[in-house]
Amino acid sequence: MIVAPMTTSTTAQGFAHTREQFEGLVEDVLRHARELGASEAAVEVSEGCGLSVSVRKDELEHVERNRDKSLGVTLFVGQRRGNASSSDFSPAALQQTVRAAYDIARFTAEDPAAGLPEADDLATPQESARDLDLFHPWALDADGAMALARRCERAAFGVSRGITNSEGAGVSAQQSHFWAGNSRGFRGGYASSRHSFSVAPIAGRGAMMQRDSWYSSMRDAAELAAPEAVGRYAAERALSRLRARSVATCEVPVLFEAPLAAGLIGSLVQAVSGGALYRKASFLVDSLGKPVMADHLDLDEDPFQRKGKASAPFDDEGVRTCRRRVVDAGVIQGYFLSSYSARKLGLRTTGHAGGAQNLRLSSRLTARGDDLNSMLRKLGRGLFVTELMGQGMNLVTGDYSRGAAGFWVDRGEIVHPVQEVTIAGNLRTMLRDVVALGADEYTSGGKTTGSLLIGRMTVAGS
């Protein structure tokens, strides 16, 4: 989620509705909820629009323009909760939507944890209006998008005759804005943008074909990588996978490429998030103040990062966000809680209704020279993983098993590409057994990390 203050000129920036119109809708819905007898209510109204274009082998495949809008209301009758939504903003439709939420609440069982966040936790008007410089509309038409996609794919084909086919290249320009409010006084909203292009070339022929892909995604189109650079890198990745083979089953160190290492951070966040914790469905239940990662690792969160991919001055409930250290020297310092999950656990919300905000993993051992080549030397003999398949992670036990592809490394040098293997371990052990973190940082979504070296895992092959 990205944010920037909304202005009165939103219609001039490609939106059909202004902030003032959204503000009026929120106030109308809150008034309807009070008149019906709701004890509390929260409303969010939003609009999104964009353009997506794809080409394949230089031919246009599709052009899609999207525009959507929605209003959602959550209201409470005591500790009974009801939700309803509508894409029709007419007065009659909004009254029907509020009535639907009210009727649902009346016939829903009471929940002691239900309710709006405490007033002291809500962002103030000054906090909710914080400028994070993250709304950057892209004046891109279909012809311009098609030209960029073609440049990206042509660059991939131009790397080598070994690039024989393509799954296509795509360009996307998206933007949205919203306004929210609740009966405890919170008001706030912001605009967001997300732009990207990607390509997926195919190398080789017949049974020897290999596919890979790459992309660039930014909030500001001016900061996207050059389409030619994306195309060339995607092609080089596909070519490097030719003549891949399996390896014999073994226990060896495993190096996760930086984009995949971000997924391990995501698994940690999931394990220390409210829903999994209060349901006792996590291998990290009651882990607060205990070691969960190697003692040289720190995990920091910064929701106020300018142009950050997961920046926000408040969470989905209007609770203020804050900078914090989530993991300090391997020890977990805080969970990821909404107001509901916090009440279930007898704790206080951490402002994470909607998820984590701009996480960065760092190591007290990492040196500037720890690029990928350095990390391969630290790996020594083992598997360098560049692709994972399947969803083989058990959140309750921490057991981890994924199909994988990458490269076999011996004496710190890549020997040959690898495919059709499975890597397995347990996340509790894996996170504590991080030997090294690379300086080759990569940001995937709202998570930034370098390549991650795990001391030992099982690699199941031929």
C-alpha positions as a Markdown table, in Angstrom:
| # | Residue | x | y | z |
|---|---|---|---|---|
| 1 | Met | 0.0 | 0.0 | 0.0 |
| 2 | Ile | 1.4 | 3.4 | -1.0 |
| 3 | Val | 0.2 | 6.8 | 0.1 |
| 4 | Ala | 0.0 | 10.5 | -0.6 |
| 5 | Pro | -2.4 | 13.2 | 0.6 |
| 6 | Met | -5.4 | 13.5 | -1.6 |
| 7 | Thr | -6.2 | 16.9 | -3.1 |
| 8 | Thr | -9.2 | 18.6 | -4.6 |
| 9 | Ser | -7.8 | 18.0 | -8.1 |
| 10 | Thr | -8.2 | 14.2 | -8.1 |
| 11 | Thr | -10.6 | 14.4 | -11.1 |
| 12 | Ala | -7.9 | 16.2 | -13.1 |
| 13 | Gln | -5.5 | 13.3 | -12.2 |
| 14 | Gly | -7.7 | 10.7 | -13.9 |
| 15 | Phe | -10.2 | 9.9 | -11.2 |
| 16 | Ala | -13.9 | 10.3 | -11.6 |
| 17 | His | -14.5 | 11.4 | -8.0 |
| 18 | Thr | -12.9 | 14.1 | -5.8 |
| 19 | Arg | -11.9 | 13.8 | -2.2 |
| 20 | Glu | -14.7 | 16.1 | -1.2 |
| 21 | Gln | -17.2 | 13.8 | -2.8 |
| 22 | Phe | -15.7 | 10.8 | -0.9 |
| 23 | Glu | -15.8 | 12.9 | 2.4 |
| 24 | Gly | -19.5 | 13.6 | 1.9 |
| 25 | Leu | -20.3 | 9.9 | 1.2 |
| 26 | Val | -18.5 | 8.9 | 4.4 |
| 27 | Glu | -20.4 | 11.4 | 6.5 |
| 28 | Asp | -23.7 | 10.4 | 4.9 |
| 29 | Val | -23.1 | 6.7 | 5.7 |
| 30 | Leu | -22.0 | 7.4 | 9.3 |
| 31 | Arg | -25.2 | 9.4 | 9.8 |
| 32 | His | -27.4 | 6.7 | 8.3 |
| 33 | Ala | -25.7 | 4.2 | 10.7 |
| 34 | Arg | -26.4 | 6.4 | 13.7 |
| 35 | Glu | -30.0 | 6.9 | 12.7 |
| 36 | Leu | -30.5 | 3.1 | 12.4 |
| 37 | Gly | -29.2 | 2.6 | 16.0 |
| 38 | Ala | -25.7 | 1.4 | 15.3 |
| 39 | Ser | -23.4 | 1.9 | 18.4 |
| 40 | Glu | -20.3 | 2.3 | 16.2 |
| 41 | Ala | -19.5 | 2.4 | 12.5 |
| 42 | Ala | -16.6 | 2.6 | 10.0 |
| 43 | Val | -16.7 | 3.5 | 6.3 |
| 44 | Glu | -14.3 | 3.4 | 3.4 |
| 45 | Val | -15.0 | 4.6 | -0.1 |
| 46 | Ser | -12.5 | 4.0 | -2.9 |
| 47 | Glu | -11.9 | 4.3 | -6.6 |
| 48 | Gly | -9.2 | 2.7 | -8.9 |
| 49 | Cys | -8.3 | 3.0 | -12.6 |
| 50 | Gly | -5.6 | 1.9 | -14.9 |
| 51 | Leu | -4.3 | 0.5 | -18.1 |
| 52 | Ser | -2.7 | -2.9 | -18.9 |
| 53 | Val | -1.2 | -3.9 | -22.2 |
| 54 | Ser | 0.6 | -7.1 | -23.3 |
| 55 | Val | 2.4 | -8.2 | -26.4 |
| 56 | Arg | 3.8 | -11.5 | -27.5 |
| 57 | Lys | 6.4 | -11.9 | -30.2 |
| 58 | Asp | 5.9 | -8.3 | -31.2 |
| 59 | Glu | 2.2 | -8.7 | -31.7 |
| 60 | Leu | -0.4 | -7.0 | -29.5 |
| 61 | Glu | -2.2 | -9.5 | -27.3 |
| 62 | His | -4.6 | -7.4 | -25.2 |
| 63 | Val | -5.4 | -3.9 | -24.0 |
| 64 | Glu | -7.4 | -3.6 | -20.9 |
| 65 | Arg | -8.6 | -0.4 | -19.2 |
| 66 | Asn | -10.1 | -0.8 | -15.7 |
| 67 | Arg | -12.1 | 1.6 | -13.5 |
| 68 | Asp | -13.9 | 0.5 | -10.4 |
| 69 | Lys | -15.3 | 1.9 | -7.2 |
| 70 | Ser | -16.6 | 0.6 | -3.9 |
| 71 | Leu | -18.0 | 1.7 | -0.6 |
| 72 | Gly | -17.8 | -0.6 | 2.4 |
| 73 | Val | -19.4 | -0.2 | 5.8 |
| 74 | Thr | -18.8 | -2.0 | 9.0 |
| 75 | Leu | -21.1 | -1.3 | 11.9 |
| 76 | Phe | -21.6 | -2.6 | 15.4 |
| 77 | Val | -24.7 | -3.1 | 17.5 |
| 78 | Gly | -23.1 | -3.6 | 20.8 |
| 79 | Gln | -20.5 | -6.3 | 20.2 |
| 80 | Arg | -22.3 | -7.7 | 17.1 |
| 81 | Arg | -20.7 | -6.8 | 13.8 |
| 82 | Gly | -22.1 | -6.5 | 10.3 |
| 83 | Asn | -20.4 | -5.7 | 6.9 |
| 84 | Ala | -21.8 | -4.7 | 3.6 |
| 85 | Ser | -20.5 | -3.0 | 0.4 |
| 86 | Ser | -21.8 | -1.4 | -2.8 |
| 87 | Ser | -20.5 | -0.1 | -6.1 |
| 88 | Asp | -23.6 | 2.2 | -6.4 |
| 89 | Phe | -23.0 | 5.5 | -4.7 |
| 90 | Ser | -26.6 | 6.8 | -5.1 |
| 91 | Pro | -28.4 | 7.9 | -1.8 |
| 92 | Ala | -30.9 | 5.0 | -2.0 |
| 93 | Ala | -28.2 | 2.4 | -2.6 |
| 94 | Leu | -26.1 | 3.7 | 0.3 |
| 95 | Gln | -29.1 | 3.6 | 2.7 |
| 96 | Gln | -29.7 | 0.0 | 1.5 |
| 97 | Thr | -26.1 | -0.9 | 2.1 |
| 98 | Val | -26.1 | 0.5 | 5.7 |
| 99 | Arg | -29.4 | -1.3 | 6.4 |
| 100 | Ala | -27.9 | -4.6 | 5.1 |
| 101 | Ala | -24.9 | -4.2 | 7.4 |
| 102 | Tyr | -27.2 | -3.4 | 10.3 |
| 103 | Asp | -29.4 | -6.4 | 9.7 |
| 104 | Ile | -26.4 | -8.7 | 9.6 |
| 105 | Ala | -25.1 | -7.3 | 12.9 |
| 106 | Arg | -28.5 | -7.7 | 14.6 |
| 107 | Phe | -28.5 | -11.5 | 13.8 |
| 108 | Thr | -24.7 | -12.1 | 14.4 |
| 109 | Ala | -23.5 | -13.6 | 17.6 |
| 110 | Glu | -21.8 | -11.3 | 20.1 |
| 111 | Asp | -18.0 | -11.2 | 20.0 |
| 112 | Pro | -16.2 | -9.7 | 23.1 |
| 113 | Ala | -13.3 | -8.7 | 20.9 |
| 114 | Ala | -15.4 | -6.9 | 18.3 |
| 115 | Gly | -15.4 | -3.1 | 18.0 |
| 116 | Leu | -13.5 | -0.1 | 16.6 |
| 117 | Pro | -9.9 | 0.6 | 17.7 |
| 118 | Glu | -9.5 | 2.6 | 20.9 |
| 119 | Ala | -9.6 | 6.3 | 20.3 |
| 120 | Asp | -6.1 | 6.8 | 21.6 |
| 121 | Asp | -4.7 | 4.4 | 19.0 |
| 122 | Leu | -6.3 | 6.3 | 16.0 |
| 123 | Ala | -4.2 | 8.5 | 13.8 |
| 124 | Thr | -4.8 | 12.2 | 14.4 |
| 125 | Pro | -5.7 | 14.5 | 11.5 |
| 126 | Gln | -2.0 | 15.6 | 11.4 |
| 127 | Glu | -0.7 | 12.1 | 11.4 |
| 128 | Ser | -3.2 | 10.8 | 8.8 |
| 129 | Ala | -2.3 | 13.7 | 6.4 |
| 130 | Arg | 1.5 | 12.8 | 6.5 |
| 131 | Asp | 2.9 | 13.3 | 3.0 |
| 132 | Leu | 4.8 | 10.2 | 1.9 |
| 133 | Asp | 5.3 | 11.3 | -1.8 |
| 134 | Leu | 3.8 | 8.1 | -3.2 |
| 135 | Phe | 1.2 | 9.2 | -5.7 |
| 136 | His | 2.6 | 9.5 | -9.2 |
| 137 | Pro | 0.1 | 9.2 | -12.0 |
| 138 | Trp | 1.5 | 8.0 | -15.3 |
| 139 | Ala | 0.2 | 9.7 | -18.4 |
| 140 | Leu | 0.5 | 6.6 | -20.5 |
| 141 | Asp | -1.8 | 5.6 | -23.5 |
| 142 | Ala | -2.2 | 2.2 | -25.1 |
| 143 | Asp | 0.2 | 3.0 | -27.9 |
| 144 | Gly | 2.9 | 4.1 | -25.5 |
| 145 | Ala | 2.5 | 1.1 | -23.3 |
| 146 | Met | 2.6 | -1.2 | -26.3 |
| 147 | Ala | 5.9 | 0.4 | -27.5 |
| 148 | Leu | 7.5 | -0.1 | -24.0 |
| 149 | Ala | 6.4 | -3.8 | -24.0 |
| 150 | Arg | 7.8 | -4.3 | -27.4 |
| 151 | Arg | 11.1 | -2.7 | -26.4 |
| 152 | Cys | 11.3 | -5.0 | -23.4 |
| 153 | Glu | 10.6 | -8.2 | -25.4 |
| 154 | Arg | 12.8 | -7.3 | -28.3 |
| 155 | Ala | 15.7 | -6.7 | -26.0 |
| 156 | Ala | 15.2 | -10.3 | -24.6 |
| 157 | Phe | 15.2 | -11.8 | -28.1 |
| 158 | Gly | 18.2 | -9.7 | -29.0 |
| 159 | Val | 20.4 | -11.3 | -26.4 |
| 160 | Ser | 20.9 | -14.6 | -28.2 |
| 161 | Arg | 19.5 | -16.9 | -30.8 |
| 162 | Gly | 19.0 | -19.2 | -27.9 |
| 163 | Ile | 15.9 | -17.2 | -26.9 |
| 164 | Thr | 13.4 | -19.0 | -29.1 |
| 165 | Asn | 10.0 | -18.0 | -27.8 |
| 166 | Ser | 8.3 | -15.8 | -25.3 |
| 167 | Glu | 5.3 | -15.9 | -23.0 |
| 168 | Gly | 5.0 | -12.2 | -23.6 |
| 169 | Ala | 5.8 | -8.8 | -22.1 |
| 170 | Gly | 3.4 | -6.5 | -20.3 |
| 171 | Val | 3.0 | -3.0 | -19.1 |
| 172 | Ser | 0.7 | -1.8 | -16.3 |
| 173 | Ala | -0.2 | 1.7 | -15.0 |
| 174 | Gln | -2.5 | 1.7 | -12.0 |
| 175 | Gln | -3.7 | 4.3 | -9.5 |
| 176 | Ser | -6.3 | 4.5 | -6.8 |
| 177 | His | -7.5 | 6.7 | -3.9 |
| 178 | Phe | -9.8 | 6.3 | -0.9 |
| 179 | Trp | -11.3 | 8.1 | 2.1 |
| 180 | Ala | -12.2 | 6.5 | 5.4 |
| 181 | Gly | -13.8 | 7.5 | 8.6 |
| 182 | Asn | -15.4 | 6.1 | 11.8 |
| 183 | Ser | -17.7 | 7.1 | 14.6 |
| 184 | Arg | -14.7 | 7.6 | 17.0 |
| 185 | Gly | -13.5 | 10.6 | 15.0 |
| 186 | Phe | -10.9 | 9.2 | 12.6 |
| 187 | Arg | -10.8 | 10.6 | 9.1 |
| 188 | Gly | -8.2 | 10.0 | 6.5 |
| 189 | Gly | -7.4 | 9.0 | 3.0 |
| 190 | Tyr | -4.7 | 9.0 | 0.3 |
| 191 | Ala | -4.0 | 8.3 | -3.3 |
| 192 | Ser | -1.7 | 5.5 | -4.5 |
| 193 | Ser | 0.0 | 4.4 | -7.8 |
| 194 | Arg | 1.7 | 1.3 | -8.9 |
| 195 | His | 3.4 | 0.9 | -12.3 |
| 196 | Ser | 5.3 | -2.0 | -13.8 |
| 197 | Phe | 6.5 | -3.9 | -16.8 |
| 198 | Ser | 7.6 | -7.5 | -17.2 |
| 199 | Val | 8.7 | -10.1 | -19.7 |
| 200 | Ala | 9.0 | -13.9 | -19.7 |
| 201 | Pro | 11.4 | -15.2 | -22.4 |
| 202 | Ile | 11.9 | -18.9 | -23.3 |
| 203 | Ala | 15.3 | -20.4 | -24.1 |
| 204 | Gly | 16.1 | -23.6 | -26.0 |
| 205 | Arg | 13.8 | -26.0 | -27.9 |
| 206 | Gly | 11.8 | -29.1 | -27.3 |
| 207 | Ala | 12.4 | -31.0 | -24.1 |
| 208 | Met | 15.3 | -28.7 | -23.3 |
| 209 | Met | 13.3 | -25.5 | -23.1 |
| 210 | Gln | 13.7 | -23.3 | -20.1 |
| 211 | Arg | 11.7 | -20.2 | -19.0 |
| 212 | Asp | 12.4 | -17.3 | -16.7 |
| 213 | Ser | 11.1 | -13.8 | -16.2 |
| 214 | Trp | 11.9 | -10.4 | -14.7 |
| 215 | Tyr | 10.1 | -7.3 | -13.9 |
| 216 | Ser | 10.4 | -3.7 | -12.6 |
| 217 | Ser | 7.7 | -2.2 | -10.3 |
| 218 | Met | 7.7 | 1.3 | -8.9 |
| 219 | Arg | 5.3 | 3.9 | -7.5 |
| 220 | Asp | 6.9 | 6.5 | -9.8 |
| 221 | Ala | 7.2 | 5.5 | -13.5 |
| 222 | Ala | 10.3 | 7.7 | -13.8 |
| 223 | Glu | 12.1 | 5.2 | -11.5 |
| 224 | Leu | 11.3 | 2.1 | -13.4 |
| 225 | Ala | 14.3 | 0.2 | -14.9 |
| 226 | Ala | 14.9 | 0.6 | -18.6 |
| 227 | Pro | 12.7 | -1.9 | -20.5 |
| 228 | Glu | 15.8 | -3.1 | -22.4 |
| 229 | Ala | 17.6 | -3.8 | -19.1 |
| 230 | Val | 14.6 | -5.9 | -17.9 |
| 231 | Gly | 14.4 | -7.8 | -21.2 |
| 232 | Arg | 18.1 | -8.6 | -21.3 |
| 233 | Tyr | 18.3 | -9.7 | -17.7 |
| 234 | Ala | 15.2 | -12.0 | -18.1 |
| 235 | Ala | 16.8 | -13.5 | -21.2 |
| 236 | Glu | 20.1 | -14.1 | -19.4 |
| 237 | Arg | 18.3 | -15.9 | -16.6 |
| 238 | Ala | 16.5 | -18.1 | -19.0 |
| 239 | Leu | 19.6 | -19.0 | -21.0 |
| 240 | Ser | 21.5 | -19.8 | -17.8 |
| 241 | Arg | 19.0 | -22.5 | -17.0 |
| 242 | Leu | 19.7 | -24.6 | -20.1 |
| 243 | Arg | 20.9 | -28.1 | -19.6 |
| 244 | Ala | 19.7 | -28.2 | -16.0 |
| 245 | Arg | 19.7 | -31.5 | -14.2 |
| 246 | Ser | 18.8 | -32.9 | -10.8 |
| 247 | Val | 21.3 | -33.7 | -8.1 |
| 248 | Ala | 21.7 | -36.6 | -5.7 |
| 249 | Thr | 19.8 | -36.3 | -2.4 |
| 250 | Cys | 22.0 | -34.6 | 0.2 |
| 251 | Glu | 22.2 | -32.3 | 3.2 |
| 252 | Val | 24.0 | -29.1 | 2.2 |
| 253 | Pro | 23.9 | -25.3 | 2.8 |
| 254 | Val | 21.3 | -23.5 | 0.7 |
| 255 | Leu | 21.6 | -20.0 | -0.6 |
| 256 | Phe | 18.2 | -18.2 | -1.3 |
| 257 | Glu | 18.4 | -15.5 | -4.0 |
| 258 | Ala | 17.3 | -12.2 | -2.5 |
| 259 | Pro | 13.8 | -12.1 | -4.1 |
| 260 | Leu | 13.1 | -15.6 | -2.6 |
| 261 | Ala | 14.7 | -14.6 | 0.8 |
| 262 | Ala | 11.9 | -12.0 | 1.0 |
| 263 | Gly | 9.5 | -14.9 | 1.0 |
| 264 | Leu | 11.1 | -16.3 | 4.2 |
| 265 | Ile | 10.6 | -12.9 | 5.9 |
| 266 | Gly | 6.9 | -13.1 | 4.8 |
| 267 | Ser | 6.7 | -16.5 | 6.5 |
| 268 | Leu | 8.1 | -15.1 | 9.7 |
| 269 | Val | 5.6 | -12.2 | 9.6 |
| 270 | Gln | 2.7 | -14.7 | 9.0 |
| 271 | Ala | 3.8 | -16.8 | 12.0 |
| 272 | Val | 3.8 | -13.8 | 14.4 |
| 273 | Ser | 0.6 | -12.2 | 13.1 |
| 274 | Gly | -2.5 | -11.9 | 15.2 |
| 275 | Gly | -4.8 | -14.4 | 13.5 |
| 276 | Ala | -2.3 | -17.3 | 13.6 |
| 277 | Leu | -1.3 | -16.4 | 17.2 |
| 278 | Tyr | -4.7 | -16.3 | 18.8 |
| 279 | Arg | -5.8 | -19.4 | 17.0 |
| 280 | Lys | -2.7 | -21.2 | 18.2 |
| 281 | Ala | -2.0 | -22.0 | 14.6 |
| 282 | Ser | 1.7 | -20.9 | 14.5 |
| 283 | Phe | 5.0 | -22.5 | 15.4 |
| 284 | Leu | 5.9 | -19.1 | 17.0 |
| 285 | Val | 3.1 | -18.9 | 19.5 |
| 286 | Asp | 4.3 | -17.1 | 22.7 |
| 287 | Ser | 7.6 | -16.1 | 21.1 |
| 288 | Leu | 7.6 | -12.4 | 22.2 |
| 289 | Gly | 11.0 | -11.7 | 23.8 |
| 290 | Lys | 12.4 | -15.0 | 22.6 |
| 291 | Pro | 15.0 | -15.7 | 19.8 |
| 292 | Val | 13.4 | -16.5 | 16.5 |
| 293 | Met | 16.3 | -15.7 | 14.1 |
| 294 | Ala | 20.1 | -15.9 | 14.1 |
| 295 | Asp | 21.5 | -13.5 | 16.7 |
| 296 | His | 23.3 | -11.4 | 14.1 |
| 297 | Leu | 20.0 | -10.4 | 12.4 |
| 298 | Asp | 17.8 | -7.4 | 12.8 |
| 299 | Leu | 14.4 | -6.7 | 11.2 |
| 300 | Asp | 13.2 | -3.1 | 11.0 |
| 301 | Glu | 9.9 | -1.7 | 9.9 |
| 302 | Asp | 9.5 | 1.8 | 8.5 |
| 303 | Pro | 5.9 | 2.8 | 7.4 |
| 304 | Phe | 7.1 | 6.3 | 6.6 |
| 305 | Gln | 9.6 | 5.5 | 3.8 |
| 306 | Arg | 9.1 | 7.9 | 1.0 |
| 307 | Lys | 7.9 | 6.1 | -2.1 |
| 308 | Gly | 8.0 | 2.9 | -0.2 |
| 309 | Lys | 6.0 | 0.0 | -1.6 |
| 310 | Ala | 4.2 | -0.6 | 1.7 |
| 311 | Ser | 4.2 | 2.9 | 3.3 |
| 312 | Ala | 1.1 | 4.2 | 5.2 |
| 313 | Pro | 0.5 | 6.8 | 7.9 |
| 314 | Phe | -2.3 | 4.6 | 9.3 |
| 315 | Asp | -3.5 | 1.0 | 8.9 |
| 316 | Asp | -6.8 | -0.3 | 7.5 |
| 317 | Glu | -8.6 | 0.6 | 10.8 |
| 318 | Gly | -7.2 | 4.1 | 11.0 |
| 319 | Val | -4.6 | 3.2 | 13.7 |
| 320 | Arg | -1.4 | 5.2 | 13.5 |
| 321 | Thr | 1.7 | 3.4 | 12.3 |
| 322 | Cys | 5.2 | 3.8 | 13.7 |
| 323 | Arg | 8.8 | 2.9 | 13.0 |
| 324 | Arg | 10.0 | 0.0 | 15.1 |
| 325 | Arg | 12.5 | -2.9 | 15.3 |
| 326 | Val | 10.6 | -6.1 | 15.0 |
| 327 | Val | 13.6 | -8.4 | 15.5 |
| 328 | Asp | 16.7 | -7.3 | 17.5 |
| 329 | Ala | 19.7 | -9.5 | 17.5 |
| 330 | Gly | 17.4 | -12.4 | 16.6 |
| 331 | Val | 14.9 | -11.8 | 19.4 |
| 332 | Ile | 11.3 | -10.9 | 18.4 |
| 333 | Gln | 10.3 | -7.5 | 19.9 |
| 334 | Gly | 6.7 | -7.3 | 18.6 |
| 335 | Tyr | 3.9 | -9.0 | 16.8 |
| 336 | Phe | 1.7 | -7.8 | 13.9 |
| 337 | Leu | -1.7 | -7.1 | 15.4 |
| 338 | Ser | -5.0 | -5.5 | 14.4 |
| 339 | Ser | -7.2 | -4.2 | 17.2 |
| 340 | Tyr | -9.3 | -7.4 | 17.0 |
| 341 | Ser | -6.4 | -9.8 | 17.2 |
| 342 | Ala | -4.8 | -7.7 | 20.0 |
| 343 | Arg | -8.0 | -8.0 | 22.1 |
| 344 | Lys | -8.1 | -11.7 | 21.5 |
| 345 | Leu | -4.5 | -11.9 | 22.9 |
| 346 | Gly | -5.0 | -9.4 | 25.7 |
| 347 | Leu | -2.5 | -7.0 | 24.0 |
| 348 | Arg | -2.6 | -3.6 | 22.3 |
| 349 | Thr | -2.9 | -3.2 | 18.5 |
| 350 | Thr | 0.4 | -2.6 | 16.7 |
| 351 | Gly | -1.3 | -0.8 | 13.7 |
| 352 | His | -1.1 | -3.8 | 11.3 |
| 353 | Ala | -4.7 | -4.3 | 10.1 |
| 354 | Gly | -3.7 | -4.8 | 6.5 |
| 355 | Gly | -0.2 | -6.2 | 7.0 |
| 356 | Ala | 3.4 | -5.2 | 7.6 |
| 357 | Gln | 4.9 | -2.0 | 6.3 |
| 358 | Asn | 8.3 | -1.8 | 4.6 |
| 359 | Leu | 10.4 | -4.4 | 6.4 |
| 360 | Arg | 14.2 | -4.5 | 6.0 |
| 361 | Leu | 16.4 | -7.4 | 7.1 |
| 362 | Ser | 20.0 | -6.6 | 8.1 |
| 363 | Ser | 22.9 | -8.4 | 9.6 |
| 364 | Arg | 25.5 | -7.2 | 12.0 |
| 365 | Leu | 28.0 | -9.4 | 10.0 |
| 366 | Thr | 27.3 | -8.1 | 6.5 |
| 367 | Ala | 30.0 | -6.2 | 4.9 |
| 368 | Arg | 29.7 | -4.0 | 1.8 |
| 369 | Gly | 31.7 | -6.5 | -0.2 |
| 370 | Asp | 29.2 | -9.3 | 0.5 |
| 371 | Asp | 27.8 | -9.3 | -3.1 |
| 372 | Leu | 26.4 | -12.4 | -4.7 |
| 373 | Asn | 29.8 | -13.7 | -5.7 |
| 374 | Ser | 30.9 | -13.4 | -2.1 |
| 375 | Met | 27.8 | -15.2 | -0.9 |
| 376 | Leu | 28.5 | -18.0 | -3.3 |
| 377 | Arg | 32.0 | -18.4 | -1.9 |
| 378 | Lys | 30.5 | -18.5 | 1.6 |
| 379 | Leu | 28.1 | -21.2 | 0.3 |
| 380 | Gly | 31.1 | -23.3 | -0.8 |
| 381 | Arg | 29.3 | -26.5 | -1.8 |
| 382 | Gly | 25.6 | -26.5 | -2.0 |
| 383 | Leu | 22.5 | -25.2 | -3.8 |
| 384 | Phe | 21.8 | -21.7 | -4.9 |
| 385 | Val | 18.0 | -21.4 | -5.3 |
| 386 | Thr | 16.5 | -19.0 | -7.8 |
| 387 | Glu | 13.0 | -20.4 | -8.1 |
| 388 | Leu | 10.6 | -22.0 | -5.8 |
| 389 | Met | 7.4 | -24.0 | -6.7 |
| 390 | Gly | 4.4 | -25.0 | -4.6 |
| 391 | Gln | 3.2 | -23.9 | -1.2 |
| 392 | Gly | 4.9 | -26.4 | 1.1 |
| 393 | Met | 5.0 | -24.5 | 4.4 |
| 394 | Asn | 3.1 | -25.7 | 7.5 |
| 395 | Leu | 2.5 | -22.6 | 9.7 |
| 396 | Val | 1.5 | -24.7 | 12.7 |
| 397 | Thr | 4.7 | -26.9 | 12.8 |
| 398 | Gly | 7.1 | -24.8 | 10.7 |
| 399 | Asp | 7.8 | -27.7 | 8.4 |
| 400 | Tyr | 9.0 | -26.3 | 5.0 |
| 401 | Ser | 9.2 | -28.3 | 1.7 |
| 402 | Arg | 9.3 | -26.6 | -1.7 |
| 403 | Gly | 10.1 | -27.6 | -5.2 |
| 404 | Ala | 13.1 | -25.7 | -6.3 |
| 405 | Ala | 15.4 | -24.8 | -9.2 |
| 406 | Gly | 18.7 | -23.0 | -9.3 |
| 407 | Phe | 22.4 | -23.8 | -9.5 |
| 408 | Trp | 24.8 | -26.3 | -8.0 |
| 409 | Val | 27.8 | -24.6 | -6.5 |
| 410 | Asp | 31.2 | -26.2 | -5.6 |
| 411 | Arg | 34.1 | -24.4 | -4.2 |
| 412 | Gly | 32.2 | -21.2 | -4.4 |
| 413 | Glu | 31.7 | -21.5 | -8.2 |
| 414 | Ile | 28.5 | -22.3 | -10.1 |
| 415 | Val | 28.9 | -25.7 | -11.7 |
| 416 | His | 25.6 | -26.4 | -13.5 |
| 417 | Pro | 21.9 | -25.4 | -13.4 |
| 418 | Val | 19.6 | -27.6 | -11.2 |
| 419 | Gln | 16.0 | -28.5 | -11.6 |
| 420 | Glu | 13.5 | -31.1 | -10.3 |
| 421 | Val | 14.7 | -31.0 | -6.7 |
| 422 | Thr | 12.9 | -30.4 | -3.4 |
| 423 | Ile | 14.4 | -28.5 | -0.5 |
| 424 | Ala | 13.1 | -29.3 | 3.0 |
| 425 | Gly | 13.7 | -28.1 | 6.6 |
| 426 | Asn | 11.9 | -26.5 | 9.4 |
| 427 | Leu | 11.4 | -22.7 | 9.6 |
| 428 | Arg | 12.2 | -22.6 | 13.3 |
| 429 | Thr | 15.6 | -24.1 | 12.6 |
| 430 | Met | 16.2 | -22.4 | 9.3 |
| 431 | Leu | 15.7 | -18.9 | 10.6 |
| 432 | Arg | 18.0 | -19.6 | 13.5 |
| 433 | Asp | 20.5 | -21.1 | 11.1 |
| 434 | Val | 21.1 | -18.1 | 8.9 |
| 435 | Val | 24.8 | -18.1 | 8.4 |
| 436 | Ala | 25.1 | -15.0 | 6.3 |
| 437 | Leu | 23.0 | -12.2 | 4.7 |
| 438 | Gly | 24.2 | -10.7 | 1.4 |
| 439 | Ala | 24.6 | -7.0 | 0.7 |
| 440 | Asp | 22.9 | -7.6 | -2.6 |
| 441 | Glu | 19.6 | -6.1 | -1.4 |
| 442 | Tyr | 16.4 | -6.4 | -3.4 |
| 443 | Thr | 13.0 | -5.1 | -2.5 |
| 444 | Ser | 10.1 | -7.4 | -3.2 |
| 445 | Gly | 6.8 | -5.8 | -2.4 |
| 446 | Gly | 7.3 | -4.3 | 1.1 |
| 447 | Lys | 10.3 | -6.5 | 2.1 |
| 448 | Thr | 13.9 | -5.7 | 1.5 |
| 449 | Thr | 16.7 | -8.3 | 2.0 |
| 450 | Gly | 19.9 | -9.6 | 0.5 |
| 451 | Ser | 20.5 | -13.2 | -0.4 |
| 452 | Leu | 20.2 | -15.5 | 2.6 |
| 453 | Leu | 22.5 | -18.5 | 3.4 |
| 454 | Ile | 21.0 | -21.3 | 5.5 |
| 455 | Gly | 23.6 | -23.5 | 7.1 |
| 456 | Arg | 22.0 | -26.9 | 6.2 |
| 457 | Met | 18.8 | -28.2 | 4.5 |
| 458 | Thr | 17.8 | -31.4 | 2.8 |
| 459 | Val | 18.0 | -31.3 | -1.0 |
| 460 | Ala | 16.0 | -34.2 | -2.4 |
| 461 | Gly | 16.8 | -35.1 | -5.9 |
| 462 | Ser | 17.5 | -38.2 | -8.0 |
